[in-house]
Amino acid sequence: MSEISKLKNVQIPKNLQMSLEKTLQRILKKNCIIEVFGLGYIGFPISVRLAKAGFKIVGIDKNKQKLDRLEKGDLVDFEINHKKVFFDTRKKERFFLSRNPEKSSKSKVAIICVPTPIPSKKTNSNFYVMSAIGNYLSTCNKGDSIIIESSIEVGTIEKIQKRIEKKGFEVGKDFGLSYCPERIDPLNVKWNVHNIPRVIYSSDNVTYKIAKNIYKYVNKANLVRVSSPRVAEITKSFENSFRLVNISLVNELAILCEGLNVDVSEVIKAASTKPFGFMPFYTSAGAGGHCIPKDPIFLLNSSRKYGMNFHNIESAIKINSKIPFYIAQSIKKILSHVGGKKIIIWGLTYKENINDMRDSPGIKLIKKLRSLGYEVIGYDPYYDKKLKDFYFLENNLTGNVDIVNEIDDDDISKFSCIVVVQHHNLVKNKLEDIYQKSLVSVIYDCQSRLKVNPNSKTILKFFGNNEKIPLSYKKNY
């Protein structure tokens, strides 16, 4: 029997005509059910916060292993940060788990937080969103509502509205539809899930009030309402396109500076003295994570559908994809002088000091360097072996690839080169110690963050600074 059997009254009277206004009143009294589809980086924290506020939450996820693990109280990765509240809301029967939604005579609101894969010829990015919508609609009544948080292509909300209306509902009259795209910046001290303003489109005023009285417990209802779903969809994609374009711009500048024998870090520092009209971006092994590499493709695809080209985004995507290849070739050139075939990729998360390895620039480097014949391992103190299969799938990584979360000096001294992709504070001193002790021949710093130590025998190479490699230097490993 389902865990949520206590919440459902399957026999729905045919004459039940629940209005959106009645749903709003039930939201205000917390006499409703909120079904959160997708218990990932967005859905799980939202579920916990809303359950803590007193709502009855049903967390829905198709991953049976995840649900079994959560039912046992075995939390991993980002979930651990919410452990106390999760256990408390489970004990108070406010947070239920299920693979599917179920019918109920209570008002229901769905919050869709499922993943949207990078679109391709073989992959429809909206597949999981549409699947969740279909499952929810099969259990809905008039007066229910949907809020979508997942990143989606332009025009998706209009398609969802048509699908809802095919079920006999009237969006904006007896059924609510909102799009409130997620915004999150892990480890940002100033801006977090509690206070980040959120853009929202709602089909009508009552539906907006429903969303506002739910998000009061998410981000204090700091919502910026826009006029149409397309405005909200484009806004989300544009935000991350801005990031990708500027990340690609500074990385291509780094390549140019290497050719001109100029230090790109000095250029960025000098440009940052301009008090207006400039925002500094810094070199890296490329953009990663779940949003920045994907959301710009939504705008690119939309432009193509309307017979135009979005040249900035197209160029940024191409540049971002070639950065790992350029860095790999640079390392190959260095090691051709120094010697050695064994490399450590240091930092596999897409951002420092977090544990999210989705679309990892570090893993892209592992694949590039392996294709050049090097023996490569990945090192990241945040790597969770329990999530190996998930991260291998997310990064299209196959074969026998060694990734570790612990490494000592004896192991390190067997390698020729460390490629620093992320500077985690957790192992900052360890990296500086390796450099100080000259445990490897070469450290290639993609972010140009290590301080030069003239007493070290290790060659320190920065991405964007083409200092000459002493040809006389060679160490056998």
ZADRENGU-97069 format. One record per residue (C-alpha): residue number from 0; x, y, z; residue in one letter. Coordinates in steps of 0.02 Angstrom, whole numbers, always signed. Each point is the difference from the previous one (the first is absolute). Example, Ala and Ser with C-alpha at 12.3 -4.5 7.8 and 13.67 -1.06 7.14 Angstrom:
REM ZADRENGU-97069
[0, [+615, -225, +390], a]
[1, [+69, +172, -33], s]
***
This chain:
REM ZADRENGU-97069
[0, [+0, +0, +0], m]
[1, [+62, +175, -42], s]
[2, [+76, +105, +137], e]
[3, [-120, +141, -44], i]
[4, [-159, -103, +21], s]
[5, [-44, +105, +152], k]
[6, [-12, +154, -109], l]
[7, [-114, -64, -137], k]
[8, [-186, -19, -18], n]
[9, [-8, -84, -168], v]
[10, [-186, +18, -33], q]
[11, [-18, +174, -69], i]
[12, [-181, +60, -15], p]
[13, [-42, +37, -181], k]
[14, [-85, +161, +49], n]
[15, [+153, +65, +91], l]
[16, [+39, +168, -81], q]
[17, [+150, +61, +98], m]
[18, [+44, +178, -50], s]
[19, [+171, +81, +4], l]
[20, [-66, +117, +134], e]
[21, [-43, -148, +111], k]
[22, [+174, -71, -31], t]
[23, [+74, +166, +55], l]
[24, [-100, -7, +161], q]
[25, [+61, -177, +33], r]
[26, [+179, +54, -34], i]
[27, [-20, +138, +129], l]
[28, [-61, -130, +127], k]
[29, [+130, -128, -59], k]
[30, [-143, -120, -28], n]
[31, [+66, -62, -166], c]
[32, [+129, -115, -78], i]
[33, [+156, +62, -89], i]
[34, [+79, -129, -114], e]
[35, [+182, +35, -43], v]
[36, [+58, -92, -155], f]
[37, [+187, -34, +2], g]
[38, [+95, -12, +165], l]
[39, [+164, +68, -65], g]
[40, [+102, +156, +34], y]
[41, [-155, +111, -11], i]
[42, [-147, -112, +44], g]
[43, [+68, -76, +159], f]
[44, [+42, +165, +90], p]
[45, [-168, +76, -52], i]
[46, [-92, -154, +65], s]
[47, [+90, +11, +167], v]
[48, [-35, +186, +20], r]
[49, [-184, -15, -42], l]
[50, [-22, -152, +112], a]
[51, [+83, +96, +141], k]
[52, [-125, +142, -29], a]
[53, [-143, -122, +31], g]
[54, [-55, -54, -174], f]
[55, [-33, -181, -44], k]
[56, [+136, -39, -126], i]
[57, [+10, -150, -115], v]
[58, [+174, -15, -75], g]
[59, [-15, -92, -165], i]
[60, [+149, -78, -87], d]
[61, [+14, -141, -128], k]
[62, [+165, -58, +73], n]
[63, [-52, -145, +111], k]
[64, [+175, -16, +74], q]
[65, [-4, +181, +55], k]
[66, [-172, -20, +80], l]
[67, [+53, -160, +90], d]
[68, [+154, +89, +64], r]
[69, [-99, +151, +60], l]
[70, [-128, -111, +85], e]
[71, [+143, -79, +98], k]
[72, [+65, +172, +46], g]
[73, [+160, -23, -99], d]
[74, [+38, +176, -62], l]
[75, [+145, +41, -117], v]
[76, [+80, +149, -85], d]
[77, [-100, +162, +17], f]
[78, [-140, -91, +93], e]
[79, [+107, -11, +157], i]
[80, [-18, +189, +26], n]
[81, [-187, -27, +29], h]
[82, [+15, -157, +106], k]
[83, [-75, +66, +163], k]
[84, [-153, +80, -81], v]
[85, [-26, -149, -115], f]
[86, [-6, -122, +147], f]
[87, [-112, +116, +98], d]
[88, [-128, +25, -139], t]
[89, [+0, -186, -38], r]
[90, [-36, -38, +182], k]
[91, [-142, +127, +2], k]
[92, [-71, -77, -161], e]
[93, [+18, +158, -102], r]
[94, [+123, -69, -127], f]
[95, [-53, -155, -97], f]
[96, [+91, -91, -140], l]
[97, [-74, -80, -155], s]
[98, [+42, -47, -179], r]
[99, [-166, +67, -66], n]
[100, [-133, +128, +45], p]
[101, [-168, -61, +63], e]
[102, [-178, +64, -7], k]
[103, [-66, +98, +146], s]
[104, [-153, +102, +46], s]
[105, [+119, +130, +73], k]
[106, [+64, +143, -106], s]
[107, [+167, -42, -81], k]
[108, [+143, +104, -64], v]
[109, [+143, -76, -100], a]
[110, [+175, +74, +1], i]
[111, [+99, -72, -146], i]
[112, [+187, -9, +35], c]
[113, [+52, -143, -114], v]
[114, [+162, +7, -100], p]
[115, [+5, +63, -179], t]
[116, [+143, -81, -99], p]
[117, [+105, +96, -124], i]
[118, [-104, -2, -160], p]
[119, [+66, -94, -150], s]
[120, [-63, -93, -152], k]
[121, [-25, -153, +108], k]
[122, [-58, +86, +160], t]
[123, [-157, +102, +30], n]
[124, [+44, +114, +145], s]
[125, [-182, +13, +55], n]
[126, [-29, -188, +10], f]
[127, [+3, -12, +190], y]
[128, [-101, +160, +22], v]
[129, [-137, -61, -117], m]
[130, [+1, -171, +83], s]
[131, [-24, +79, +172], a]
[132, [-139, +112, -68], i]
[133, [-89, -152, -74], g]
[134, [+11, -97, +162], n]
[135, [-66, +146, +101], y]
[136, [-145, +37, -119], l]
[137, [-60, -180, +15], s]
[138, [-37, +33, +185], t]
[139, [-61, +181, -5], c]
[140, [-162, +88, +37], n]
[141, [-63, +172, -47], k]
[142, [+80, +130, +110], g]
[143, [+170, -84, +3], d]
[144, [+157, +88, -57], s]
[145, [+173, -31, -74], i]
[146, [+160, +96, +34], i]
[147, [+150, -43, -110], i]
[148, [+177, +35, +60], e]
[149, [+98, -104, -127], s]
[150, [+97, +90, -136], s]
[151, [-99, -17, -161], i]
[152, [+4, +51, -182], e]
[153, [-93, +153, -61], v]
[154, [-181, -45, -38], g]
[155, [-10, -146, +121], t]
[156, [-127, +83, +117], i]
[157, [-116, +28, -147], e]
[158, [+12, -184, -44], k]
[159, [-36, -47, +180], i]
[160, [-153, +113, +1], q]
[161, [-69, -87, -154], k]
[162, [+31, -168, +82], r]
[163, [-93, +56, +157], i]
[164, [-147, +63, -102], e]
[165, [-10, -164, -96], k]
[166, [-41, -77, +168], k]
[167, [-154, +110, +14], g]
[168, [+71, +135, +114], f]
[169, [+2, +187, -36], e]
[170, [+166, +78, +44], v]
[171, [-26, +162, +93], g]
[172, [-178, -43, +47], k]
[173, [-8, -170, +85], d]
[174, [+182, -52, -12], f]
[175, [+158, +98, +41], g]
[176, [+166, +1, -93], l]
[177, [+159, +90, +53], s]
[178, [+180, -2, -56], y]
[179, [+126, +49, +134], c]
[180, [+173, -52, -64], p]
[181, [+122, -51, +135], e]
[182, [+145, +112, +49], r]
[183, [+138, -65, +111], i]
[184, [+182, +42, +28], d]
[185, [+79, -127, +117], p]
[186, [+104, +74, +141], l]
[187, [-49, +178, -40], n]
[188, [-2, +79, +173], v]
[189, [-100, +153, -50], k]
[190, [-127, -80, -118], w]
[191, [-76, -170, +37], n]
[192, [-165, -91, -20], v]
[193, [-76, +102, +142], h]
[194, [+21, +172, -79], n]
[195, [+37, -17, -186], i]
[196, [-136, +93, -99], p]
[197, [-95, -115, -116], r]
[198, [-82, +38, -167], v]
[199, [-174, -73, -20], i]
[200, [-135, -10, -132], y]
[201, [-174, -46, +61], s]
[202, [-153, -32, -107], s]
[203, [-113, +110, +108], d]
[204, [-2, +102, +160], n]
[205, [-66, -137, +113], v]
[206, [+131, -123, -61], t]
[207, [+132, +132, +35], y]
[208, [-66, +17, +177], k]
[209, [+8, -189, +20], i]
[210, [+182, +1, -54], a]
[211, [+39, +150, +109], k]
[212, [-72, -82, +155], n]
[213, [+104, -155, -32], i]
[214, [+162, +92, -39], y]
[215, [-23, +103, +156], k]
[216, [+83, -150, +83], y]
[217, [+133, -21, -136], v]
[218, [+68, +175, -33], n]
[219, [-118, +112, +99], k]
[220, [-108, +19, -157], a]
[221, [+131, +109, -82], n]
[222, [-80, -26, -171], l]
[223, [+13, +110, -155], v]
[224, [-153, -32, -107], r]
[225, [+20, +13, -189], v]
[226, [-132, +19, -134], s]
[227, [+18, -161, -98], s]
[228, [+74, -175, +11], p]
[229, [+122, +38, -139], r]
[230, [+72, +147, +97], v]
[231, [+34, -117, +148], a]
[232, [+71, -137, -112], e]
[233, [+116, +117, -93], i]
[234, [+53, +86, +161], t]
[235, [+61, -164, +74], k]
[236, [+99, -46, -156], s]
[237, [+68, +175, -22], f]
[238, [+69, +6, +178], e]
[239, [+108, -152, -30], n]
[240, [+42, +49, -179], s]
[241, [+75, +159, +74], f]
[242, [+110, -108, +111], r]
[243, [+53, -118, -140], l]
[244, [+41, +140, -122], v]
[245, [+111, +89, +126], n]
[246, [+85, -160, +61], i]
[247, [+39, -45, -180], s]
[248, [+57, +178, -36], l]
[249, [+129, +1, +140], v]
[250, [+61, -175, -42], n]
[251, [+26, +46, -182], e]
[252, [+88, +158, +58], l]
[253, [+115, -113, +103], a]
[254, [+45, -96, -157], i]
[255, [+38, +163, -92], l]
[256, [+105, +64, +145], c]
[257, [+104, -159, -3], e]
[258, [+35, +31, -184], g]
[259, [+49, +180, +36], l]
[260, [+105, -44, +154], n]
[261, [-113, +103, +112], v]
[262, [-68, -52, +171], d]
[263, [-189, -4, -14], v]
[264, [-19, +17, +190], s]
[265, [+87, +169, -8], e]
[266, [-116, +53, -141], v]
[267, [-155, -49, +101], i]
[268, [+66, +87, +155], k]
[269, [+35, +158, -97], a]
[270, [-170, +0, -85], a]
[271, [-84, -24, +169], s]
[272, [+59, +172, +55], t]
[273, [-135, +74, -113], k]
[274, [-139, +46, +122], p]
[275, [-142, -16, -127], f]
[276, [-49, -106, -149], g]
[277, [+115, -147, +41], f]
[278, [-24, -162, +96], m]
[279, [+153, -113, +22], p]
[280, [-4, -182, -52], f]
[281, [+147, -116, +30], y]
[282, [+85, -142, -93], t]
[283, [-55, -178, +26], s]
[284, [-7, -170, -83], a]
[285, [-171, +48, -65], g]
[286, [-179, +20, +62], a]
[287, [-82, -149, +82], g]
[288, [-147, -44, +109], g]
[289, [-179, -32, -48], h]
[290, [-53, +172, -64], c]
[291, [+136, +102, -85], i]
[292, [+47, -127, -135], p]
[293, [-184, -42, -34], k]
[294, [-113, +152, +14], d]
[295, [+85, +100, -141], p]
[296, [-40, -144, -119], i]
[297, [-185, +34, +32], f]
[298, [+21, +177, -68], l]
[299, [+107, -63, -144], l]
[300, [-131, -129, -49], n]
[301, [-138, +130, +12], s]
[302, [+93, +118, -115], s]
[303, [+22, -138, -128], r]
[304, [-185, -42, +6], k]
[305, [-38, +180, -45], y]
[306, [+126, +2, -143], g]
[307, [+139, +100, +80], m]
[308, [+172, -33, +72], n]
[309, [+54, +45, +176], f]
[310, [+185, +22, -39], h]
[311, [+58, +51, +174], n]
[312, [-71, -155, +82], i]
[313, [+55, -115, -140], e]
[314, [+178, +64, +13], s]
[315, [+0, -11, +190], a]
[316, [-57, -182, -5], i]
[317, [+138, -44, -124], k]
[318, [+134, +90, +101], i]
[319, [-56, -81, +163], n]
[320, [+9, -172, -80], s]
[321, [+176, +27, -66], k]
[322, [+79, +64, +162], i]
[323, [+33, -173, +75], p]
[324, [+79, -52, -166], f]
[325, [+111, +156, -2], y]
[326, [+56, -29, +180], i]
[327, [+34, -184, -36], a]
[328, [+109, +47, -148], q]
[329, [+93, +128, +107], s]
[330, [+36, -134, +130], i]
[331, [+59, -118, -136], k]
[332, [+122, +133, -61], k]
[333, [+67, +29, +176], i]
[334, [+21, -184, +37], l]
[335, [+89, -28, -165], s]
[336, [+140, +105, +75], h]
[337, [-12, -57, +180], v]
[338, [-44, -184, -24], g]
[339, [-129, -109, +86], g]
[340, [-168, -76, -47], k]
[341, [-96, +1, +164], k]
[342, [-119, +144, +41], i]
[343, [-116, +46, +144], i]
[344, [-153, +107, -38], i]
[345, [-23, +99, +161], w]
[346, [-183, +49, +30], g]
[347, [-145, -79, -94], l]
[348, [-147, +103, +58], t]
[349, [-62, +138, -114], y]
[350, [+32, +130, +136], k]
[351, [+118, +10, +146], e]
[352, [-50, -58, +175], n]
[353, [-157, -93, -55], i]
[354, [-36, -183, -37], n]
[355, [-93, +16, -166], d]
[356, [+94, -86, -142], m]
[357, [-130, +20, -138], r]
[358, [+72, +44, -170], d]
[359, [+172, +10, +80], s]
[360, [+140, +93, -92], p]
[361, [+122, -110, +97], g]
[362, [-76, -159, -69], i]
[363, [+6, +73, -176], k]
[364, [+188, +23, +29], l]
[365, [+16, -180, +59], i]
[366, [-79, -59, -162], k]
[367, [+108, +115, -109], k]
[368, [+163, -47, +84], l]
[369, [-39, -186, -3], r]
[370, [-33, +14, -187], s]
[371, [+177, +71, -16], l]
[372, [+72, -155, +83], g]
[373, [+26, +63, +178], y]
[374, [-39, -97, +158], e]
[375, [-121, +114, +91], v]
[376, [-90, -6, +167], i]
[377, [-125, +122, +74], g]
[378, [+16, +67, +177], y]
[379, [-134, +93, +93], d]
[380, [-26, +0, +190], p]
[381, [-187, +21, -30], y]
[382, [-16, -154, -110], y]
[383, [-129, -121, +71], d]
[384, [+28, -179, -58], k]
[385, [-185, -37, +26], k]
[386, [-39, +120, -142], l]
[387, [+128, -71, -122], k]
[388, [-130, -72, -120], d]
[389, [-99, +164, +1], f]
[390, [+152, +108, -39], y]
[391, [+66, -120, -132], f]
[392, [-170, +7, -86], l]
[393, [-12, +191, +15], e]
[394, [+172, +21, -80], n]
[395, [-12, -140, -129], n]
[396, [+151, -80, +82], l]
[397, [+32, -182, -41], t]
[398, [+135, -127, +34], g]
[399, [+113, -24, +148], n]
[400, [+33, +177, +62], v]
[401, [+81, +21, +169], d]
[402, [-76, +140, +106], i]
[403, [+54, +19, +182], v]
[404, [-45, +114, +145], n]
[405, [+161, -31, +97], e]
[406, [+180, +5, -58], i]
[407, [+165, +8, +96], d]
[408, [+174, +63, -40], d]
[409, [+64, -173, -47], d]
[410, [-138, -20, -129], d]
[411, [+23, +177, -66], i]
[412, [+187, -21, -25], s]
[413, [-36, -138, -127], k]
[414, [-79, +128, -118], f]
[415, [+81, +124, -118], s]
[416, [-132, +135, -4], c]
[417, [-147, +71, +98], i]
[418, [-132, +96, -97], v]
[419, [-95, +112, +120], v]
[420, [-179, +24, -60], v]
[421, [-77, +52, +167], q]
[422, [+82, +77, +153], h]
[423, [-97, -78, +144], h]
[424, [+34, +85, +167], n]
[425, [-4, -172, +80], l]
[426, [+164, -49, -85], v]
[427, [+77, +172, -27], k]
[428, [+143, -34, +121], n]
[429, [+29, -173, -74], k]
[430, [+23, +73, -175], l]
[431, [+117, +136, +63], e]
[432, [+100, -133, +93], d]
[433, [+17, -105, -158], i]
[434, [+66, +152, -91], y]
[435, [+117, +45, +143], q]
[436, [+71, -177, +8], k]
[437, [+15, -12, -191], s]
[438, [-88, -169, +1], l]
[439, [-44, +11, -185], v]
[440, [+89, +71, -151], s]
[441, [-143, +112, -57], v]
[442, [-153, +84, +73], i]
[443, [-116, +73, -132], y]
[444, [-120, +121, +83], d]
[445, [-154, +32, -107], c]
[446, [-56, +142, +114], q]
[447, [+169, +83, +32], s]
[448, [-26, +0, +188], r]
[449, [+159, -78, +73], l]
[450, [+131, +122, +59], k]
[451, [+169, -20, -82], v]
[452, [+127, -78, +116], n]
[453, [+178, +34, -65], p]
[454, [+69, -136, +114], n]
[455, [-103, -137, -81], s]
[456, [+76, -108, -137], k]
[457, [-174, -33, -71], t]
[458, [-42, +91, -161], i]
[459, [-157, +103, +33], l]
[460, [-97, +38, -159], k]
[461, [-152, +114, -4], f]
[462, [-135, -6, -133], f]
[463, [+19, +167, -89], g]
[464, [+184, +28, +40], n]
[465, [+125, -70, -125], n]
[466, [+162, +2, +98], e]
[467, [+140, -99, -78], k]
[468, [+31, -177, +66], i]
[469, [+182, -31, +46], p]
[470, [+53, -134, -124], l]
[471, [+136, -57, +117], s]
[472, [-129, -54, +130], y]
[473, [-42, -183, -1], k]
[474, [-46, -121, +137], k]
[475, [-23, -185, -22], n]
[476, [-159, -80, +69], y]
***
